[in-house]
Amino acid sequence: MNPYIIEEHEGLLVFTINREDKRNAISYEVMDGLEEAITLAGEKKIKAMMITGAGEKAFCSGGDLSSFHELKTAKEAYKMLKRMSNILVKILLFPKPTIAVLNGTAVGGGCELASACDFRIARKGIKAGFIQGTLAITTGWGGGTIVSEKLAHAHAMKMLMEAVPYKTDELLQIGFIQSTYEGDSITAGKLFLHKFMGIETEVLSSYKQMFLRKLEQNRIEERIQAEVEQCSILWGEEAHHKQVNKFLQKK
Ligand SMILES: CC[C@@H](C(=O)O)C(=O)SCCNC(=O)CCNC(=O)[C@H](O)C(C)(C)COP(=O)(O)OP(=O)(O)OC[C@H]1O[C@@H](n2cnc3c(N)ncnc32)[C@H](O)[C@@H]1OP(=O)(O)O
């Protein structure tokens, strides 16, 4: 089965992580897919991009631990973290509106991926959190830096440091998600963007640039690079490998 699906719905590019049995964990193949989707979303006929996951259990459970666990040293981890952080930067700085539709749990890197989008909506009852701390690492794809820009200081720091999944009412309250939905995820995403789709692409892009200028002024890319480097160091430590082993041995 293809690990991702790319579809076009009347000017909306929809990317679905299609690894339901692995809770939509991000493998290198999913990274290939995200890179392809970003390129396709750049086409003139596309007004906005949506990212979601297959099924109802998970939006994305972060990096594929069974595969990335092979990366033992800081240097090995850096390559993977850097590649995915480049993808997050492309989504963050994408010149058109982007939305993450959290069809299910979003944890670890899944929460980072969602943070890179302009908007996040969630199915009622899901949970989302930066649980990286429980694996003795920090965010490493740029998500910590991104969330520090998008949420109030105390909310962002609390969410990162607590390292627990939050319920939808808490996610709404801190502003991590903008609304909740019931039913089909793609329909919910389309409904959220409905009014945007009637506006000229150039107008949407011009507004997006206003927000991007602020991020550039705040040296976002330089700060994301520092996050990648810091996480790589922690990744190489025994404490991290011990926690990942615990998760993998639960099988
Ligand atoms: C690597 C980058 C780093 C970053 O920079 O941010 C990270 O992303 S670190 C964070 C990595 N993610 C996690 O630690 C989450 C791990 N997963 C879970 O906690 C749970 O699976 C879940 C997401 C809360 C869902 O729980 P549940 O519905 O009970 O499912 P299972 O736990 O039984 O899992 C089913 C199936 O999926 C496999 N799985 C789940 N997550 C991952 C993952 N991240 N990588 C690889 N595989 C994953 C799990 O092993 C099960 O597989 P099988 O036993 O083969 O059925």
The ligand as a MOL file (V3000), in Angstrom:
LIG
                    3D

  0  0  0     0  0            999 V3000
M  V30 BEGIN CTAB
M  V30 COUNTS 56 58 0 0 0
M  V30 BEGIN ATOM
M  V30 1 C 11.6460 11.0480 15.3390 0
M  V30 2 C 11.3710 12.4890 15.4180 0
M  V30 3 C 10.9110 12.9400 16.7590 0
M  V30 4 C 10.6970 14.4320 16.6840 0
M  V30 5 O 11.6270 15.1550 16.2820 0
M  V30 6 O 9.6430 14.9320 17.0380 0
M  V30 7 C 9.6620 12.1990 17.1690 0
M  V30 8 O 8.6560 12.1640 16.5120 0
M  V30 9 S 9.7720 11.4280 18.6720 0
M  V30 10 C 8.1310 10.8430 18.9570 0
M  V30 11 C 7.8900 9.5150 18.3410 0
M  V30 12 N 6.5580 9.0790 18.5910 0
M  V30 13 C 6.1470 8.4380 19.7220 0
M  V30 14 O 6.8670 8.2540 20.6780 0
M  V30 15 C 4.7340 7.9100 19.7140 0
M  V30 16 C 4.7380 6.4150 19.7660 0
M  V30 17 N 3.4020 5.8840 19.6380 0
M  V30 18 C 2.4800 5.9050 20.6190 0
M  V30 19 O 2.6750 6.4580 21.6980 0
M  V30 20 C 1.2020 5.1760 20.3570 0
M  V30 21 O 1.4100 4.2720 19.3200 0
M  V30 22 C 0.0360 6.1090 19.9660 0
M  V30 23 C 0.3810 7.0540 18.8130 0
M  V30 24 C -0.4040 6.9380 21.1880 0
M  V30 25 C -1.1780 5.2480 19.5020 0
M  V30 26 O -1.4930 4.2640 20.4890 0
M  V30 27 P -2.3880 3.0080 20.0890 0
M  V30 28 O -3.5580 3.4630 19.3010 0
M  V30 29 O -2.6410 2.2500 21.3360 0
M  V30 30 O -1.4800 2.1570 19.0740 0
M  V30 31 P -0.2160 1.2200 19.3940 0
M  V30 32 O 0.7150 1.8670 20.3400 0
M  V30 33 O -0.6980 -0.1460 19.6910 0
M  V30 34 O 0.5000 1.2230 17.9600 0
M  V30 35 C -0.0580 0.5340 16.8560 0
M  V30 36 C 1.0850 0.1460 15.9530 0
M  V30 37 O 1.7150 1.3320 15.4650 0
M  V30 38 C 3.1060 1.3040 15.8000 0
M  V30 39 N 3.5650 2.6830 16.0400 0
M  V30 40 C 2.9140 3.6460 16.7290 0
M  V30 41 N 3.6450 4.7520 16.7330 0
M  V30 42 C 4.7700 4.4980 16.0570 0
M  V30 43 C 5.9310 5.2530 15.7310 0
M  V30 44 N 6.0710 6.5500 16.0800 0
M  V30 45 N 6.9030 4.6640 15.0140 0
M  V30 46 C 6.7970 3.3750 14.6150 0
M  V30 47 N 5.7190 2.5880 14.8870 0
M  V30 48 C 4.7270 3.1620 15.6070 0
M  V30 49 C 3.1780 0.4350 17.0370 0
M  V30 50 O 4.4880 -0.0400 17.2290 0
M  V30 51 C 2.1750 -0.6400 16.6740 0
M  V30 52 O 2.7950 -1.5060 15.7290 0
M  V30 53 P 2.5090 -3.0950 15.7310 0
M  V30 54 O 2.9080 -3.5890 17.0980 0
M  V30 55 O 3.3600 -3.6170 14.6350 0
M  V30 56 O 1.0390 -3.2440 15.4770 0
M  V30 END ATOM
M  V30 BEGIN BOND
M  V30 1 1 1 2
M  V30 2 1 2 3
M  V30 3 1 3 4
M  V30 4 1 3 7
M  V30 5 2 4 5
M  V30 6 1 4 6
M  V30 7 2 7 8
M  V30 8 1 7 9
M  V30 9 1 9 10
M  V30 10 1 10 11
M  V30 11 1 11 12
M  V30 12 1 12 13
M  V30 13 2 13 14
M  V30 14 1 13 15
M  V30 15 1 15 16
M  V30 16 1 16 17
M  V30 17 1 17 18
M  V30 18 2 18 19
M  V30 19 1 18 20
M  V30 20 1 20 21
M  V30 21 1 20 22
M  V30 22 1 22 23
M  V30 23 1 22 24
M  V30 24 1 22 25
M  V30 25 1 25 26
M  V30 26 1 26 27
M  V30 27 2 27 28
M  V30 28 1 27 29
M  V30 29 1 27 30
M  V30 30 1 30 31
M  V30 31 2 31 32
M  V30 32 1 31 33
M  V30 33 1 31 34
M  V30 34 1 34 35
M  V30 35 1 35 36
M  V30 36 1 36 37
M  V30 37 1 36 51
M  V30 38 1 37 38
M  V30 39 1 38 39
M  V30 40 1 38 49
M  V30 41 1 39 40
M  V30 42 1 39 48
M  V30 43 2 40 41
M  V30 44 1 41 42
M  V30 45 1 42 43
M  V30 46 2 42 48
M  V30 47 1 43 44
M  V30 48 2 43 45
M  V30 49 1 45 46
M  V30 50 2 46 47
M  V30 51 1 47 48
M  V30 52 1 49 50
M  V30 53 1 49 51
M  V30 54 1 51 52
M  V30 55 1 52 53
M  V30 56 2 53 54
M  V30 57 1 53 55
M  V30 58 1 53 56
M  V30 END BOND
M  V30 END CTAB
M  END
